[in-house]
Amino acid sequence: MSSSTRPSGLDPAIAARLKRNDEGLFPAVAQQYDTGEVLMVGWMDDEALHRTLTTGRCTYWSRSRQEYWVKGDTSGHVQHVKSVALDCDADTVLVKVDQVGAACHTGDRTCFDAGELLQDSSA
């Protein structure tokens, strides 16, 4: 069953606002609520957003495993939701969280610790 055909408990008023890709998904940016640190980007569909809003824990859709996963259920590195906002294009959500432990599957605090890309100054 594709993501766009799974039933969802998401409020129809919220669902009507969302713009999704062809698989029924949209990116979710997780940000530490008090420092502004960008932690990770995951994918959600309507049901993952519904679960996130109703449980207070970030739920994502795994594109590789084709199943829902709740951040921290296996690692203990939980994301406690503080707020969720839709961007101006209605195609991305910003989830402000209180991150417990590492956000990245590599064990790093953030998925963006791999190194900064430097711009060629001669261009």
Secondary structure, 3 states (H helix, E strand, C coil): CCHHHCCCCCCHHHHHHCCCCCCCCEEEEEEECCCCCEEEEEEECHHHHHHHHHHCECEEEECCCCEEEECCCCCCCCEEEEEEEECCCCCCEEEEEEECCCCCCCCCCCCCCCCCCCCCCCC
